[in-house]
Structure formats: structure tokens, C-alpha cells
Amino acid sequence: MINVTLQPVVIGTGSPDAVGRLAYADGKLVAVLVRLSDELHAADGLAGQWCVEAGFGACDVGVLSVQFPGLEAARNWIAERISVKPLAA
């Protein structure tokens, strides 16, 4: 089973979307997640969702192209992606 951990971080996005998580799979950085702010995303209904700001390896999908309703959904998505395309040693 893949161990996915999420470390809180503030991201210098230059916008209110600055609450983030560094996502590690088995100790390797695989993604940077950002929480979409109420200030910028209330009107489009995306406020509070988490997105991939940057992904690496199997989690490289393009900026903000994948959204999750919560961190557990993001964690499950990361584990699934890594299980399909395992991390290099």
C-alpha cells in the first residue's frame, strides 16, 4: 500500500490561493496541492476545493486541471495514480 502524506505549506502564488499541501508518496514529493480561496472562487462554485498546482511523475497533469472536494479525495487520487505508474527508485 502506498503511504501518501500531506504537509501543510503556504504557497507563494501571488494570489489568495495560497493554502497548500506538499503531497508525498512513500516519502517522495509527487504533487503540490492548493486550496481554491473563497475570495477568488466563490462565484464559480470552486471555493474550498483542492487542485494540483504542480505534479510530478504520475501526478503531472497540468496546473489546476484536477479538482478534489477534500484532502482525502486528493490522497486517494494520488495513491491510485502512483499504483498505476509506480515511483522510480
C-alpha beads as a LAMMPS data file, in Angstrom:
LAMMPS data file: protein, C-alpha beads

89 atoms
88 bonds

1 atom types
1 bond types

-500.0 500.0 xlo xhi
-500.0 500.0 ylo yhi
-500.0 500.0 zlo zhi

Masses

1 110.0

Atoms # bond

1 1 1 0.000 0.000 0.000
2 1 1 1.236 3.457 -0.892
3 1 1 1.746 5.849 2.014
4 1 1 0.510 9.318 0.986
5 1 1 1.272 12.150 3.393
6 1 1 0.237 15.789 3.093
7 1 1 2.378 18.500 4.670
8 1 1 0.830 21.969 5.177
9 1 1 2.584 24.770 3.332
10 1 1 1.917 28.354 2.283
11 1 1 2.438 28.739 -1.465
12 1 1 3.672 31.997 -2.988
13 1 1 1.122 32.056 -5.782
14 1 1 0.727 35.827 -5.722
15 1 1 -2.998 35.337 -5.176
16 1 1 -5.324 34.416 -2.294
17 1 1 -4.957 30.758 -3.393
18 1 1 -2.008 30.261 -1.037
19 1 1 -3.083 27.470 1.362
20 1 1 -1.342 24.342 0.198
21 1 1 -0.076 20.859 0.880
22 1 1 3.074 19.125 -0.255
23 1 1 1.993 15.620 -1.229
24 1 1 4.447 12.789 -0.677
25 1 1 4.022 9.188 -1.805
26 1 1 6.297 6.825 0.085
27 1 1 8.463 9.803 1.071
28 1 1 8.844 11.257 -2.447
29 1 1 7.323 14.603 -3.421
30 1 1 4.693 13.915 -6.096
31 1 1 2.450 16.996 -6.055
32 1 1 1.789 20.437 -4.676
33 1 1 -1.886 20.943 -3.861
34 1 1 -3.580 24.320 -3.448
35 1 1 -6.938 25.147 -1.857
36 1 1 -9.053 27.421 -4.016
37 1 1 -9.918 30.528 -1.983
38 1 1 -13.380 31.839 -1.250
39 1 1 -12.234 35.264 -2.416
40 1 1 -11.424 34.152 -5.968
41 1 1 -13.639 31.117 -6.472
42 1 1 -16.947 31.668 -4.654
43 1 1 -18.669 32.829 -7.851
44 1 1 -17.593 29.786 -9.886
45 1 1 -18.510 27.305 -7.149
46 1 1 -14.951 26.006 -6.756
47 1 1 -14.121 27.679 -3.430
48 1 1 -12.730 25.223 -0.906
49 1 1 -11.779 22.602 -3.462
50 1 1 -8.198 21.374 -3.721
51 1 1 -6.288 21.328 -7.006
52 1 1 -2.969 20.067 -8.280
53 1 1 -0.845 23.206 -8.592
54 1 1 2.155 21.157 -9.709
55 1 1 2.524 17.429 -10.188
56 1 1 5.493 15.180 -10.778
57 1 1 5.708 11.781 -12.456
58 1 1 2.315 10.070 -12.394
59 1 1 0.761 13.161 -10.806
60 1 1 1.862 15.547 -13.590
61 1 1 -1.496 16.574 -15.056
62 1 1 -1.302 20.298 -15.723
63 1 1 -1.951 23.198 -13.374
64 1 1 -5.398 23.235 -11.750
65 1 1 -6.741 20.616 -14.153
66 1 1 -7.783 18.175 -11.409
67 1 1 -10.027 19.260 -8.535
68 1 1 -10.928 17.450 -5.334
69 1 1 -13.707 18.219 -2.845
70 1 1 -11.353 17.459 0.060
71 1 1 -7.908 16.252 1.015
72 1 1 -8.958 12.607 1.428
73 1 1 -10.115 12.557 -2.208
74 1 1 -6.766 14.057 -3.246
75 1 1 -4.890 11.466 -1.189
76 1 1 -6.868 8.628 -2.807
77 1 1 -6.271 10.031 -6.307
78 1 1 -2.527 10.259 -5.675
79 1 1 -2.378 6.675 -4.370
80 1 1 -4.300 5.446 -7.412
81 1 1 -2.044 7.318 -9.870
82 1 1 1.110 6.001 -8.200
83 1 1 -0.204 2.432 -8.150
84 1 1 -0.705 2.613 -11.949
85 1 1 2.664 4.280 -12.602
86 1 1 4.980 3.366 -9.685
87 1 1 7.680 5.721 -8.455
88 1 1 11.214 5.209 -9.701
89 1 1 13.719 4.001 -7.124

Bonds

1 1 1 2
2 1 2 3
3 1 3 4
4 1 4 5
5 1 5 6
6 1 6 7
7 1 7 8
8 1 8 9
9 1 9 10
10 1 10 11
11 1 11 12
12 1 12 13
13 1 13 14
14 1 14 15
15 1 15 16
16 1 16 17
17 1 17 18
18 1 18 19
19 1 19 20
20 1 20 21
21 1 21 22
22 1 22 23
23 1 23 24
24 1 24 25
25 1 25 26
26 1 26 27
27 1 27 28
28 1 28 29
29 1 29 30
30 1 30 31
31 1 31 32
32 1 32 33
33 1 33 34
34 1 34 35
35 1 35 36
36 1 36 37
37 1 37 38
38 1 38 39
39 1 39 40
40 1 40 41
41 1 41 42
42 1 42 43
43 1 43 44
44 1 44 45
45 1 45 46
46 1 46 47
47 1 47 48
48 1 48 49
49 1 49 50
50 1 50 51
51 1 51 52
52 1 52 53
53 1 53 54
54 1 54 55
55 1 55 56
56 1 56 57
57 1 57 58
58 1 58 59
59 1 59 60
60 1 60 61
61 1 61 62
62 1 62 63
63 1 63 64
64 1 64 65
65 1 65 66
66 1 66 67
67 1 67 68
68 1 68 69
69 1 69 70
70 1 70 71
71 1 71 72
72 1 72 73
73 1 73 74
74 1 74 75
75 1 75 76
76 1 76 77
77 1 77 78
78 1 78 79
79 1 79 80
80 1 80 81
81 1 81 82
82 1 82 83
83 1 83 84
84 1 84 85
85 1 85 86
86 1 86 87
87 1 87 88
88 1 88 89
